[in-house]
Amino acid sequence: MAPKSKAPVYVLGVGMTKFIKPRGKVDYTELGYEAGIKALLDAGITYDDVDNGVACFCYGDSTSGQRVFYQFGMTQIPIVNVNNNCSTGSTGLYMGRTLIASGASDCTLVVGWEKMMPGSLGSHWNDRENPIGTTYVMMAQTRGLTKAPGAPQIFGNAGREYMEKYGATKEDFAEIARINHAHSVNNPYSQFQDVYTLDQILQSPEVHSPLTKLQCCPTSDGGAAAVLVSQSFLDAHPHLKDRAILIAGQALTTDAPSLFSKSSIDLVGREMTQKAAELALAEAGITARDCQVCELHDCFSANEMCLIDALGLSEPGKAHEFVRSGAITYGPGMKVVVNPSGGLISKGHPLGATGIAQCAELVWHLRGWANNRAVKGTRYALQHNLGLGGAAVVTVYKRPDGKEAKVMGDEEVGRVNGVEYNPAVEARGFTEEQANKVRSGSGRRSEFALTRTLQLMKGAQSKV
């Protein structure tokens, strides 16, 4: 079936916090606020221009989105709260694009965040069926269970199957992690910025073979945001067109019956990734190999291996050979730079923010702002974000003019964006003056919405 024609939707602004270890030092209200303010500043608009809001998070109470958005203004716009496991952020982008393409919105602010608990992911509800309980049962029946956390078992088993079927080795998976760690040093928002040798990665503590600790993403606290706009909005603000990036193709898919085929690779959502890639790339009119840069969901190195294959970056069953050839990193063998941000393995994985942070990275590349990690000849960028349970979102971005990105210096970027620095290569905060510049005007905002209530409530309750 030919992809349906959609009205153009653009990413006009992006912003994010630095991703940090989950130590409870920063609350979700602050993470969402910082990311949102930065995105509004980057877009060159105010919250009064926004007519829809999408809030993305997995761990939090209902209407946490309103709690964050009310800090920007109280304009009575629709605000939707989204939870779609690890693909939550990109699901929010999909919803924002759908709103605009359908004519229901001209300017949507998508904000994602996560305040996580240290350690491996786990369910918060033990008195009801686990949404991925069938995945765990299938794994138990086909590969058995170990004492390792659930997610590394699921994805590690996919890696084992890739080794058994196609001849990949433990060194191939470790090389993926080595590359992502090497990329992270150029990303100021990355939770970890450490470089490791292949041997160091192989010799780090084993979690679930072939995965070692340095091949697993950490839990993280962090926030990211994006401003999406219509063609008519952009036409009404022609001075902003130079920073707009077109969403050329996008698809959100869910699992097929193959999920329960007894294949460990199918169990991590191979077919929904393939379908999402097929639809998004067809809409954009390109193939995966036309993309110069890609941010994909490397929650574990084994998943990146499977995704290189499923997205069509390599020939089927040849992802390990693609990695060995140097095709996924900078250098003479490069075909497409995968995870220039350092990926989830180094950058971190605050679930609700991850997909939007991937978007920010690719927008910076297509604008030419990511000058310390630029990929020569960048015209198309590919994004993949996946959540077990399941949902896969694949997005293709391009410059509206169709040209290659021209790399810009930091000083030039600072002049263009008006914040006097390049956010692609430097993680800064913002001043109160800057925040007030983009928050809603007088009469459409309340300073009380900025109140930090947790300690106040605890104090009040202690007196009851």
Backbone hydrogen bonds in HBPLUS format (Angstrom, degrees):
<---DONOR---> <-ACCEPTOR-->    atom                        ^
c    i                          cat <-CA-CA->   ^        H-A-AA   ^      H-
h    n   atom  resd res      DA  || num        DHA   H-A  angle D-A-AA Bond
n    s   type  num  typ     dist DA aas  dist angle  dist       angle   num
A0247-ILE N   A0009-VAL O   3.01 MM 238  5.89 173.0  2.01 166.4 164.3     1
A0010-TYR N   A0229-VAL O   2.91 MM 219  5.31 168.4  1.93 155.8 159.8     2
A0229-VAL N   A0010-TYR O   2.87 MM 219  5.31 154.5  1.94 145.3 153.8     3
A0011-VAL N   A0245-ILE O   2.74 MM 234  5.15 163.9  1.76 155.1 157.6     4
A0245-ILE N   A0011-VAL O   3.02 MM 234  5.15 154.6  2.08 135.6 143.6     5
A0012-LEU N   A0227-VAL O   2.76 MM 215  5.47 158.1  1.80 158.8 165.2     6
A0227-VAL N   A0013-GLY O   2.78 MM 214  4.91 157.2  1.83 142.2 145.3     7
A0015-GLY N   A0225-ALA O   3.03 MM 210  5.30 145.1  2.15 146.7 144.6     8
A0225-ALA N   A0015-GLY O   2.78 MM 210  5.30 149.9  1.87 163.9 163.5     9
A0017-THR N   A0223-GLY O   2.92 MM 206  5.36 162.4  1.95 146.8 147.3    10
A0019-PHE N   A0189-TYR O   2.96 MM 170  5.83 171.4  1.97 148.6 148.9    11
A0020-ILE N   A0221-ASP O   2.97 MM 201  5.33 167.2  1.98 155.8 159.6    12
A0221-ASP N   A0020-ILE O   2.86 MM 201  5.33 161.6  1.90 150.7 156.4    13
A0023-ARG N   A0021-LYS O   2.92 MM   2  5.85 117.9  2.31 116.1  99.5    14
A0030-GLU N   A0027-ASP O   3.06 MM   3  5.48 128.1  2.34 106.4 118.7    15
A0031-LEU N   A0027-ASP O   3.10 MM   4  6.47 158.3  2.15 151.2 157.9    16
A0032-GLY N   A0028-TYR O   2.93 MM   4  6.02 173.6  1.93 153.7 155.1    17
A0033-TYR N   A0029-THR O   3.07 MM   4  5.99 151.6  2.15 132.2 140.8    18
A0034-GLU N   A0030-GLU O   2.94 MM   4  6.02 169.4  1.95 150.4 153.0    19
A0035-ALA N   A0031-LEU O   3.16 MM   4  6.31 170.8  2.17 149.2 152.0    20
A0036-GLY N   A0032-GLY O   2.92 MM   4  5.99 162.8  1.95 147.7 153.1    21
A0037-ILE N   A0033-TYR O   2.92 MM   4  6.03 170.0  1.93 156.7 159.3    22
A0038-LYS N   A0034-GLU O   3.08 MM   4  6.19 164.6  2.10 149.5 154.1    23
A0039-ALA N   A0035-ALA O   3.00 MM   4  6.23 152.6  2.08 146.0 153.6    24
A0040-LEU N   A0036-GLY O   2.98 MM   4  6.23 157.9  2.02 152.7 158.2    25
A0041-LEU N   A0037-ILE O   2.92 MM   4  6.15 161.7  1.96 153.2 158.4    26
A0042-ASP N   A0038-LYS O   2.87 MM   4  6.01 156.4  1.93 144.6 151.7    27
A0043-ALA N   A0039-ALA O   2.87 MM   4  6.05 145.3  2.00 141.5 150.9    28
A0044-GLY N   A0040-LEU O   3.01 MM   4  6.15 128.8  2.28 138.8 151.5    29
A0045-ILE N   A0040-LEU O   3.33 MM   5  5.70 157.1  2.38 153.9 156.3    30
A0044-GLY N   A0041-LEU O   3.18 MM   3  5.15 136.1  2.39  94.1 106.2    31
A0049-ASP N   A0046-THR O   2.97 MM   3  5.60 158.7  2.02 115.4 122.0    32
A0047-TYR N   A0438-VAL O   2.74 MM 391  5.99 154.9  1.80 162.1 164.5    33
A0050-VAL N   A0047-TYR O   3.04 MM   3  5.22 151.7  2.12 105.6 114.2    34
A0051-ASP N   A0107-CYS O   2.86 MM  56  5.65 161.1  1.89 153.1 158.7    35
A0109-LEU N   A0052-ASN O   3.01 MM  57  6.47 157.7  2.06 159.3 158.5    36
A0053-GLY N   A0078-PRO O   2.91 MM  25  6.19 153.4  1.98 158.0 164.1    37
A0080-VAL N   A0053-GLY O   2.98 MM  27  6.36 158.0  2.02 147.7 149.6    38
A0054-VAL N   A0109-LEU O   2.92 MM  55  6.29 158.4  1.96 156.7 158.4    39
A0111-VAL N   A0054-VAL O   2.91 MM  57  6.33 161.1  1.95 168.1 174.5    40
A0055-ALA N   A0080-VAL O   2.78 MM  25  6.04 173.1  1.78 167.6 170.1    41
A0082-VAL N   A0055-ALA O   2.72 MM  27  5.97 157.8  1.77 166.0 174.0    42
A0056-CYS N   A0111-VAL O   2.82 MM  55  6.08 152.9  1.89 151.6 154.9    43
A0113-TRP N   A0056-CYS O   2.99 MM  57  6.43 154.7  2.06 171.4 172.6    44
A0057-PHE N   A0082-VAL O   3.16 MM  25  6.42 167.3  2.18 177.7 174.4    45
A0064-SER N   A0061-ASP O   3.20 MM   3  5.80 132.8  2.44 140.5 137.0    46
A0067-ARG N   A0063-THR O   3.34 MM   4  6.71 157.3  2.40 144.6 150.3    47
A0068-VAL N   A0064-SER O   3.11 MM   4  6.47 147.3  2.22 146.7 154.4    48
A0069-PHE N   A0065-GLY O   2.85 MM   4  6.07 177.0  1.85 161.7 162.3    49
A0070-TYR N   A0066-GLN O   2.86 MM   4  5.73 159.7  1.90 150.9 154.5    50
A0071-GLN N   A0068-VAL O   3.13 MM   3  5.77 154.7  2.20 114.2 121.6    51
A0072-PHE N   A0069-PHE O   2.87 MM   3  5.45 146.0  1.98 116.6 125.8    52
A0073-GLY N   A0069-PHE O   3.36 MM   4  6.76 148.8  2.47 145.7 154.6    53
A0440-SER N   A0072-PHE O   2.88 MM 368  6.26 167.7  1.89 165.8 169.5    54
A0074-MET N   A0444-ARG O   2.72 MM 370  5.50 167.7  1.74 144.5 148.8    55
A0087-SER N   A0084-ASN O   3.29 MM   3  5.66 141.5  2.45 135.1 131.4    56
A0088-THR N   A0085-ASN O   3.01 MM   3  5.54 147.1  2.12 130.1 129.0    57
A0091-THR N   A0087-SER O   2.89 MM   4  6.00 144.4  2.02 152.0 163.4    58
A0092-GLY N   A0088-THR O   2.95 MM   4  6.26 146.1  2.07 146.8 155.6    59
A0093-LEU N   A0089-GLY O   3.11 MM   4  6.53 145.9  2.24 139.5 148.7    60
A0094-TYR N   A0090-SER O   2.90 MM   4  6.15 153.1  1.97 141.9 149.2    61
A0095-MET N   A0091-THR O   2.88 MM   4  6.18 154.5  1.94 147.2 154.0    62
A0096-GLY N   A0092-GLY O   2.90 MM   4  6.11 157.1  1.95 146.4 152.8    63
A0097-ARG N   A0093-LEU O   2.87 MM   4  6.08 161.7  1.90 150.6 155.5    64
A0098-THR N   A0094-TYR O   2.91 MM   4  6.07 157.3  1.96 146.1 152.8    65
A0099-LEU N   A0095-MET O   2.94 MM   4  6.15 157.7  1.99 149.4 154.8    66
A0100-ILE N   A0096-GLY O   3.17 MM   4  6.41 161.7  2.20 147.7 151.8    67
A0101-ALA N   A0097-ARG O   2.78 MM   4  5.94 171.2  1.79 158.9 162.0    68
A0102-SER N   A0098-THR O   3.00 MM   4  5.94 143.4  2.14 141.6 149.8    69
A0104-ALA N   A0099-LEU O   2.91 MM   5  5.15 131.4  2.15 169.7 166.3    70
A0103-GLY N   A0100-ILE O   3.01 MM   3  5.19 153.8  2.08 106.0 114.4    71
A0230-SER N   A0106-ASP O   2.98 MM 124  4.99 141.7  2.13 140.7 139.8    72
A0108-THR N   A0228-LEU O   2.89 MM 120  5.22 155.3  1.95 148.5 156.2    73
A0228-LEU N   A0108-THR O   2.88 MM 120  5.22 173.9  1.88 161.1 161.9    74
A0110-VAL N   A0226-ALA O   2.87 MM 116  5.27 178.1  1.87 166.8 167.4    75
A0226-ALA N   A0110-VAL O   2.83 MM 116  5.27 152.6  1.91 149.5 158.5    76
A0112-GLY N   A0224-ALA O   2.80 MM 112  5.39 175.9  1.80 173.4 174.1    77
A0224-ALA N   A0112-GLY O   2.86 MM 112  5.39 156.1  1.92 152.6 156.5    78
A0114-GLU N   A0222-GLY O   3.02 MM 108  5.79 139.1  2.19 158.1 168.8    79
A0222-GLY N   A0114-GLU O   3.20 MM 108  5.79 151.3  2.28 148.4 156.3    80
A0133-GLY N   A0130-ASN O   2.83 MM   3  4.75 160.1  1.87 117.3 116.2    81
A0135-THR N   A0132-ILE O   3.07 MM   3  5.15 125.2  2.38  97.1 111.3    82
A0136-TYR N   A0132-ILE O   3.16 MM   4  6.60 154.8  2.23 150.3 156.4    83
A0137-VAL N   A0133-GLY O   2.95 MM   4  6.23 157.5  2.00 150.6 157.1    84
A0138-MET N   A0134-THR O   2.95 MM   4  6.07 159.5  1.99 142.5 148.0    85
A0139-MET N   A0135-THR O   2.97 MM   4  6.20 156.9  2.03 145.5 152.2    86
A0140-ALA N   A0136-TYR O   2.87 MM   4  6.11 160.1  1.91 149.0 154.5    87
A0141-GLN N   A0137-VAL O   2.94 MM   4  6.17 151.0  2.03 147.6 155.2    88
A0142-THR N   A0138-MET O   3.03 MM   4  6.19 133.4  2.25 142.6 154.5    89
A0142-THR N   A0139-MET O   3.19 MM   3  5.22 133.8  2.41  96.5 108.9    90
A0143-ARG N   A0139-MET O   2.76 MM   4  5.51 165.1  1.78 154.1 159.5    91
A0144-GLY N   A0139-MET O   3.07 MM   5  6.23 133.8  2.30 142.8 144.6    92
A0153-GLN N   A0149-PRO O   3.36 MM   4  6.59 149.6  2.45 147.6 156.3    93
A0153-GLN N   A0150-GLY O   3.07 MM   3  5.21 121.2  2.43  99.3 114.6    94
A0154-ILE N   A0150-GLY O   2.99 MM   4  6.32 161.6  2.03 158.3 163.1    95
A0155-PHE N   A0151-ALA O   3.02 MM   4  6.24 175.4  2.02 165.9 165.2    96
A0156-GLY N   A0152-PRO O   2.70 MM   4  5.38 143.4  1.83 130.9 143.1    97
A0157-ASN N   A0153-GLN O   2.89 MM   4  5.85 154.7  1.96 144.4 149.9    98
A0158-ALA N   A0154-ILE O   3.36 MM   4  6.65 144.1  2.50 132.9 141.8    99
A0159-GLY N   A0155-PHE O   3.08 MM   4  6.45 149.1  2.17 142.9 151.0   100
A0160-ARG N   A0156-GLY O   2.91 MM   4  6.30 149.4  2.00 145.6 154.6   101
A0161-GLU N   A0157-ASN O   2.96 MM   4  6.26 156.8  2.01 148.1 153.4   102
A0162-TYR N   A0158-ALA O   3.01 MM   4  6.29 150.3  2.10 143.5 151.7   103
A0163-MET N   A0159-GLY O   3.00 MM   4  6.31 148.7  2.10 146.7 155.0   104
A0164-GLU N   A0160-ARG O   2.93 MM   4  6.24 161.4  1.96 151.7 156.7   105
A0165-LYS N   A0161-GLU O   2.87 MM   4  5.99 161.5  1.90 153.9 158.0   106
A0166-TYR N   A0162-TYR O   2.99 MM   4  5.65 158.2  2.04 137.2 144.1   107
A0167-GLY N   A0163-MET O   3.01 MM   4  4.79 145.7  2.13 122.5 128.7   108
A0172-ASP N   A0169-THR O   3.01 MM   3  5.27 131.8  2.25 102.1 114.6   109
A0174-ALA N   A0170-LYS O   3.02 MM   4  6.30 160.5  2.06 150.8 156.9   110
A0175-GLU N   A0171-GLU O   2.88 MM   4  6.00 143.0  2.01 140.8 150.4   111
A0176-ILE N   A0172-ASP O   3.27 MM   4  6.61 147.0  2.39 140.8 147.9   112
A0177-ALA N   A0173-PHE O   3.31 MM   4  6.74 158.4  2.36 147.1 151.5   113
A0178-ARG N   A0174-ALA O   2.84 MM   4  6.12 155.5  1.90 148.4 156.3   114
A0179-ILE N   A0175-GLU O   2.96 MM   4  6.15 159.1  2.01 149.6 153.7   115
A0180-ASN N   A0176-ILE O   3.08 MM   4  6.38 163.8  2.11 150.9 155.0   116
A0181-HIS N   A0177-ALA O   2.93 MM   4  6.12 167.0  1.95 157.3 160.3   117
A0182-ALA N   A0178-ARG O   2.97 MM   4  6.14 153.1  2.04 143.0 151.1   118
A0183-HIS N   A0179-ILE O   2.90 MM   4  6.19 150.3  1.99 151.1 159.1   119
A0184-SER N   A0180-ASN O   3.15 MM   4  6.33 140.4  2.32 142.6 152.4   120
A0184-SER N   A0181-HIS O   3.21 MM   3  5.21 128.5  2.49  94.4 107.5   121
A0186-ASN N   A0183-HIS O   3.22 MM   3  6.16 166.9  2.24 127.3 130.3   122
A0187-ASN N   A0184-SER O   3.00 MM   3  5.28 167.8  2.01 115.6 119.2   123
A0190-SER N   A0187-ASN O   3.19 MM   3  5.58 169.6  2.20 117.9 121.1   124
A0191-GLN N   A0347-LYS O   2.99 MM 156  4.91 157.9  2.04 104.9 112.0   125
A0192-PHE N   A0346-SER O   2.97 MM 154  5.12 153.8  2.04 148.9 154.1   126
A0201-ILE N   A0197-THR O   3.17 MM   4  6.49 153.4  2.24 148.6 155.1   127
A0202-LEU N   A0198-LEU O   2.98 MM   4  6.26 161.1  2.01 152.0 157.5   128
A0203-GLN N   A0199-ASP O   2.83 MM   4  5.92 148.5  1.93 149.5 158.0   129
A0204-SER N   A0201-ILE O   3.40 MM   3  5.33 156.4  2.46  96.9 103.6   130
A0213-LYS N   A0205-PRO O   2.79 MM   8  5.54 147.8  1.89 153.4 163.8   131
A0207-VAL N   A0211-LEU O   2.97 MM   4  5.74 166.4  1.99 140.4 144.7   132
A0208-HIS N   A0211-LEU O   3.29 MM   3  5.21 156.3  2.35 132.2 139.2   133
A0211-LEU N   A0208-HIS O   2.80 MM   3  5.21 147.1  1.91 129.4 122.7   134
A0215-GLN N   A0212-THR O   2.86 MM   3  5.41 160.7  1.89 123.2 127.4   135
A0216-CYS N   A0213-LYS O   3.17 MM   3  5.52 157.1  2.23 119.4 119.0   136
A0301-SER N   A0215-GLN O   3.09 MM  86  5.37 146.5  2.20 146.8 152.5   137
A0217-CYS N   A0299-CYS O   2.93 MM  82  5.17 155.2  1.99 161.0 153.2   138
A0234-LEU N   A0230-SER O   3.08 MM   4  6.34 158.7  2.13 143.5 149.2   139
A0235-ASP N   A0231-GLN O   2.81 MM   4  6.04 154.3  1.87 151.4 159.2   140
A0236-ALA N   A0232-SER O   3.03 MM   4  6.18 139.8  2.20 137.0 146.8   141
A0236-ALA N   A0233-PHE O   3.18 MM   3  5.13 125.2  2.50  91.6 105.5   142
A0237-HIS N   A0234-LEU O   3.05 MM   3  5.01 148.1  2.16  97.9 107.8   143
A0240-LEU N   A0237-HIS O   2.95 MM   3  5.79 168.0  1.97 129.1 132.9   144
A0241-LYS N   A0238-PRO O   3.26 MM   3  5.41 168.0  2.27 109.3 112.9   145
A0243-ARG N   A0240-LEU O   3.17 MM   3  5.95 156.9  2.23 121.1 126.8   146
A0244-ALA N   A0241-LYS O   3.22 MM   3  5.27 155.1  2.29 104.3 111.6   147
A0246-LEU N   A0398-LYS O   2.90 MM 152  5.38 136.8  2.08 170.8 175.4   148
A0398-LYS N   A0246-LEU O   3.02 MM 152  5.38 153.0  2.09 148.0 155.1   149
A0248-ALA N   A0396-VAL O   2.78 MM 148  5.42 129.1  2.04 140.4 153.7   150
A0249-GLY N   A0396-VAL O   3.33 MM 147  4.94 147.4  2.44 135.7 131.6   151
A0396-VAL N   A0249-GLY O   2.73 MM 147  4.94 163.9  1.76 149.2 148.9   152
A0251-ALA N   A0394-VAL O   2.96 MM 143  5.56 148.4  2.07 154.1 163.4   153
A0394-VAL N   A0251-ALA O   3.03 MM 143  5.56 156.4  2.09 156.9 163.5   154
A0253-THR N   A0392-ALA O   2.90 MM 139  5.36 161.1  1.93 154.4 160.4   155
A0392-ALA N   A0253-THR O   2.94 MM 139  5.36 156.7  2.00 147.5 152.2   156
A0259-LEU N   A0256-ALA O   2.99 MM   3  5.94 172.5  2.00 130.1 132.3   157
A0260-PHE N   A0257-PRO O   3.09 MM   3  6.06 159.7  2.13 127.8 129.7   158
A0261-SER N   A0258-SER O   2.96 MM   3  4.80 149.1  2.05 121.0 114.8   159
A0267-LEU N   A0263-SER O   3.01 MM   4  6.21 140.3  2.18 138.6 150.0   160
A0268-VAL N   A0265-ILE O   3.23 MM   3  5.56 156.1  2.29 106.4 113.0   161
A0269-GLY N   A0266-ASP O   2.99 MM   3  5.32 153.0  2.06 117.7 117.5   162
A0273-THR N   A0269-GLY O   3.13 MM   4  6.31 154.9  2.20 154.5 161.3   163
A0274-GLN N   A0270-ARG O   2.94 MM   4  6.23 160.9  1.97 153.8 159.6   164
A0275-LYS N   A0271-GLU O   2.91 MM   4  6.08 160.1  1.95 148.6 153.7   165
A0276-ALA N   A0272-MET O   2.99 MM   4  6.05 161.7  2.02 140.8 146.0   166
A0277-ALA N   A0273-THR O   2.92 MM   4  6.07 161.8  1.96 152.0 157.0   167
A0278-GLU N   A0274-GLN O   2.91 MM   4  6.07 159.4  1.95 145.8 152.0   168
A0279-LEU N   A0275-LYS O   2.99 MM   4  6.21 164.7  2.01 153.7 156.7   169
A0280-ALA N   A0276-ALA O   2.95 MM   4  6.05 171.6  1.96 152.9 155.7   170
A0281-LEU N   A0277-ALA O   2.92 MM   4  5.80 166.1  1.94 150.3 155.0   171
A0282-ALA N   A0278-GLU O   3.06 MM   4  6.00 151.0  2.14 137.1 145.5   172
A0283-GLU N   A0279-LEU O   3.01 MM   4  6.21 157.3  2.07 146.7 152.6   173
A0284-ALA N   A0280-ALA O   3.06 MM   4  6.32 150.0  2.15 142.2 150.4   174
A0285-GLY N   A0281-LEU O   2.84 MM   4  5.98 120.4  2.20 135.8 152.0   175
A0286-ILE N   A0281-LEU O   3.10 MM   5  5.47 159.3  2.14 150.5 152.2   176
A0285-GLY N   A0282-ALA O   3.09 MM   3  4.87 136.3  2.29  91.3 104.1   177
A0290-ASP N   A0287-THR O   2.99 MM   3  5.43 163.8  2.01 114.2 119.0   178
A0291-CYS N   A0288-ALA O   3.15 MM   3  5.67 165.2  2.17 113.8 118.3   179
A0292-GLN N   A0380-TYR O   3.19 MM  88  6.13 155.7  2.25 148.9 149.1   180
A0337-VAL N   A0292-GLN O   3.08 MM  45  6.41 158.7  2.13 146.8 140.2   181
A0382-LEU N   A0293-VAL O   3.02 MM  89  6.45 161.1  2.05 151.3 156.4   182
A0294-CYS N   A0337-VAL O   2.91 MM  43  6.19 154.9  1.97 160.9 157.4   183
A0339-ASN N   A0294-CYS O   2.63 MM  45  5.96 165.1  1.65 165.7 170.9   184
A0295-GLU N   A0382-LEU O   2.93 MM  87  6.42 153.3  2.00 160.8 167.9   185
A0384-HIS N   A0295-GLU O   2.87 MM  89  6.33 150.9  1.95 157.9 161.3   186
A0298-ASP N   A0296-LEU O   2.96 MM   2  5.97 123.7  2.29 113.9  98.3   187
A0303-ASN N   A0300-PHE O   2.96 MM   3  5.34 127.6  2.25 105.7 118.9   188
A0304-GLU N   A0300-PHE O   3.25 MM   4  6.72 154.7  2.32 151.4 158.3   189
A0305-MET N   A0301-SER O   3.07 MM   4  6.41 156.5  2.13 149.8 155.7   190
A0306-CYS N   A0302-ALA O   3.13 MM   4  6.42 163.4  2.16 147.1 150.6   191
A0307-LEU N   A0303-ASN O   2.85 MM   4  6.01 149.8  1.94 149.7 158.8   192
A0308-ILE N   A0304-GLU O   2.89 MM   4  6.05 156.6  1.95 155.4 159.4   193
A0310-ALA N   A0306-CYS O   2.90 MM   4  6.16 166.8  1.92 146.2 150.3   194
A0311-LEU N   A0307-LEU O   2.80 MM   4  5.67 164.2  1.83 153.5 155.3   195
A0313-LEU N   A0308-ILE O   3.07 MM   5  5.32 131.7  2.32 153.3 165.9   196
A0314-SER N   A0308-ILE O   3.30 MM   6  6.10 145.6  2.42 141.8 139.7   197
A0312-GLY N   A0309-ASP O   3.08 MM   3  5.38 147.3  2.19 106.3 116.3   198
A0318-LYS N   A0315-GLU O   2.98 MM   3  5.27 153.0  2.06 141.3 138.1   199
A0321-GLU N   A0318-LYS O   3.09 MM   3  5.27 121.8  2.45 100.6 115.0   200
A0322-PHE N   A0318-LYS O   2.99 MM   4  6.28 152.2  2.06 152.0 160.7   201
A0323-VAL N   A0319-ALA O   2.93 MM   4  6.26 152.3  2.01 149.6 156.5   202
A0324-ARG N   A0320-HIS O   2.96 MM   4  6.18 163.5  1.99 144.8 149.4   203
A0325-SER N   A0321-GLU O   3.04 MM   4  6.16 143.3  2.18 142.5 151.1   204
A0327-ALA N   A0322-PHE O   3.32 MM   5  5.71 152.8  2.40 173.9 167.4   205
A0326-GLY N   A0323-VAL O   3.07 MM   3  5.55 165.7  2.09 116.9 121.3   206
A0335-LYS N   A0327-ALA O   2.79 MM   8  4.66 174.4  1.79 123.7 123.0   207
A0336-VAL N   A0327-ALA O   3.03 MM   9  6.25 167.4  2.05 168.5 170.2   208
A0338-VAL N   A0328-ILE O   3.03 MM  10  5.19 167.5  2.05 128.0 129.0   209
A0334-MET N   A0331-GLY O   3.19 MM   3  5.52 168.1  2.20 117.2 120.3   210
A0342-GLY N   A0339-ASN O   3.00 MM   3  5.41 164.9  2.03 114.9 119.9   211
A0346-SER N   A0342-GLY O   3.29 MM   4  5.11 147.1  2.41 131.5 135.1   212
A0347-LYS N   A0343-GLY O   2.70 MM   4  5.50 147.1  1.81 161.1 169.8   213
A0348-GLY N   A0344-LEU O   3.09 MM   4  4.72 145.0  2.22 110.5 120.0   214
A0353-ALA N   A0350-PRO O   2.81 MM   3  5.54 145.5  1.93 131.7 142.1   215
A0354-THR N   A0350-PRO O   3.10 MM   4  5.86 137.8  2.28 150.2 157.8   216
A0357-ALA N   A0353-ALA O   2.89 MM   4  6.05 153.1  1.96 160.6 169.6   217
A0358-GLN N   A0354-THR O   2.99 MM   4  6.30 151.3  2.07 151.7 159.5   218
A0359-CYS N   A0355-GLY O   3.18 MM   4  6.42 153.0  2.25 135.5 142.3   219
A0360-ALA N   A0356-ILE O   2.93 MM   4  6.26 156.6  1.99 147.3 153.1   220
A0361-GLU N   A0357-ALA O   3.03 MM   4  6.28 162.7  2.06 150.5 154.0   221
A0362-LEU N   A0358-GLN O   3.14 MM   4  6.43 162.8  2.17 152.6 156.3   222
A0363-VAL N   A0359-CYS O   2.89 MM   4  6.10 155.5  1.95 155.6 163.1   223
A0364-TRP N   A0360-ALA O   2.98 MM   4  6.21 162.1  2.01 153.6 157.8   224
A0365-HIS N   A0361-GLU O   3.15 MM   4  6.49 147.1  2.27 141.4 150.2   225
A0366-LEU N   A0362-LEU O   3.00 MM   4  6.26 163.2  2.03 150.2 154.0   226
A0367-ARG N   A0363-VAL O   2.91 MM   4  6.10 142.6  2.05 149.7 160.0   227
A0369-TRP N   A0364-TRP O   2.83 MM   5  5.03 136.8  2.02 159.9 162.0   228
A0370-ALA N   A0364-TRP O   3.29 MM   6  5.40 146.8  2.41 116.7 115.2   229
A0368-GLY N   A0365-HIS O   3.04 MM   3  5.08 139.2  2.21  97.3 109.5   230
A0408-MET N   A0368-GLY O   2.84 MM  40  5.49 168.9  1.85 145.5 142.6   231
A0371-ASN N   A0369-TRP O   2.73 MM   2  5.36 140.6  1.88 104.5  92.7   232
A0373-ARG N   A0370-ALA O   3.15 MM   3  5.67 164.4  2.18 117.3 122.0   233
A0405-ALA N   A0378-THR O   2.79 MM  27  5.54 155.1  1.85 153.7 160.8   234
A0381-ALA N   A0397-TYR O   3.00 MM  16  5.13 157.0  2.06 143.7 146.9   235
A0397-TYR N   A0381-ALA O   2.88 MM  16  5.13 165.1  1.90 151.2 156.1   236
A0383-GLN N   A0395-THR O   2.83 MM  12  5.05 155.4  1.89 156.4 160.3   237
A0395-THR N   A0383-GLN O   2.94 MM  12  5.05 155.5  2.00 136.3 143.6   238
A0385-ASN N   A0393-VAL O   3.01 MM   8  5.32 150.4  2.10 148.6 157.5   239
A0393-VAL N   A0385-ASN O   2.88 MM   8  5.32 163.2  1.91 159.4 165.0   240
A0387-GLY N   A0391-ALA O   2.76 MM   4  5.16 154.5  1.82 158.8 164.1   241
A0391-ALA N   A0387-GLY O   2.83 MM   4  5.16 149.1  1.93 148.5 152.7   242
A0402-GLY N   A0399-ARG O   2.92 MM   3  5.20 157.6  1.97 111.4 118.8   243
A0413-VAL N   A0409-GLY O   3.03 MM   4  6.32 160.7  2.07 154.7 160.3   244
A0414-GLY N   A0410-ASP O   2.93 MM   4  6.16 160.4  1.97 150.8 156.0   245
A0415-ARG N   A0411-GLU O   3.13 MM   4  6.43 140.7  2.30 140.3 150.0   246
A0415-ARG N   A0412-GLU O   3.18 MM   3  5.18 126.5  2.48  94.8 108.2   247
A0416-VAL N   A0412-GLU O   3.03 MM   4  6.30 158.2  2.08 150.5 156.4   248
A0417-ASN N   A0413-VAL O   2.91 MM   4  6.12 167.4  1.93 162.9 164.8   249
A0418-GLY N   A0414-GLY O   3.19 MM   4  5.84 129.1  2.47 126.1 136.5   250
A0420-GLU N   A0414-GLY O   3.27 MM   6  3.85 146.7  2.39 126.5 117.5   251
A0425-VAL N   A0422-ASN O   3.17 MM   3  5.87 154.9  2.24 119.1 124.9   252
A0426-GLU N   A0422-ASN O   3.10 MM   4  6.08 125.1  2.42 147.0 161.9   253
A0435-ALA N   A0431-THR O   3.04 MM   4  6.37 160.3  2.08 149.9 155.0   254
A0436-ASN N   A0432-GLU O   2.93 MM   4  6.11 163.8  1.95 150.6 154.7   255
A0437-LYS N   A0433-GLU O   3.06 MM   4  6.19 133.0  2.29 136.8 149.2   256
A0437-LYS N   A0434-GLN O   3.15 MM   3  5.03 129.6  2.42  92.2 105.9   257
A0438-VAL N   A0435-ALA O   3.14 MM   3  5.59 138.9  2.31 106.9 116.5   258
A0439-ARG N   A0435-ALA O   2.96 MM   4  6.13 137.2  2.15 151.0 164.2   259
A0444-ARG N   A0441-GLY O   2.96 MM   3  5.65 157.2  2.01 141.8 145.4   260
A0449-ALA N   A0446-SER O   3.06 MM   3  5.60 151.5  2.15 110.8 118.3   261
A0450-LEU N   A0447-GLU O   3.02 MM   3  5.56 159.4  2.06 113.0 119.5   262
A0451-THR N   A0448-PHE O   2.99 MM   3  5.29 164.6  2.01 113.5 117.6   263
A0457-MET N   A0453-THR O   2.78 MM   4  5.90 160.6  1.82 164.2 167.9   264
A0458-LYS N   A0454-LEU O   2.98 MM   4  6.24 160.3  2.01 149.7 155.6   265
A0459-GLY N   A0455-GLN O   2.88 MM   4  6.01 155.1  1.94 144.3 151.2   266
A0460-ALA N   A0456-LEU O   2.94 MM   4  6.18 156.0  2.00 144.0 150.6   267
A0461-GLN N   A0457-MET O   2.82 MM   4  5.98 162.9  1.85 153.2 157.8   268
A0462-SER N   A0458-LYS O   3.01 MM   4  6.11 145.0  2.13 140.5 149.2   269
A0463-LYS N   A0460-ALA O   3.17 MM   3  5.47 148.6  2.27 103.7 112.8   270
A0464-VAL N   A0461-GLN O   3.16 MM   3  5.29 157.3  2.22 104.4 111.4   271
